[in-house]
Amino acid sequence: MKANIVGGGPSKALVTSANFTIGTNLHCKWANIIFAVDEPIIKKLVADSNLTQLIFMTPQTYKFFNEYKRCYEFDSRKWFNTSSLCSALNAVALGFVLGFEEFNLYGFEKVQQNDKEKLVKLGQILDKTKRYKFIC
């Protein structure tokens, strides 16, 4: 199974709905599910009556939004030995747990441009049995 993961970089504009899509924050409002970690973003997502997707978030943020039926906790540390991840990397980790085997990564320019922190953290969660394609 193949999934799109949509981060915040410019190539997010290239994503199509041909595959299951996990969006991050407000970067892909039509995504099948959304991953967000920042409270102000989640407040906007739950307040938007046009959105119906499930919203996944870290345990630290979930405690403030657990009363919303669309909000779900996802703790990447249960599957990966890593510290806190940004929304995009959490979305990749969620994709693994949901059983996807191929990933089209849109909006991951910071990782591709060797942002050391994001590159190290992506390396901590990569699975050699999965296939990744950076779209830009």
Summary of the structure (lengths in Angstrom):
residues: 136
radius of gyration: 13.8
end to end distance: 21.3
largest distance: 39.4
contacts: 416
relative contact order: 0.22
helix: 36%
strand: 22%
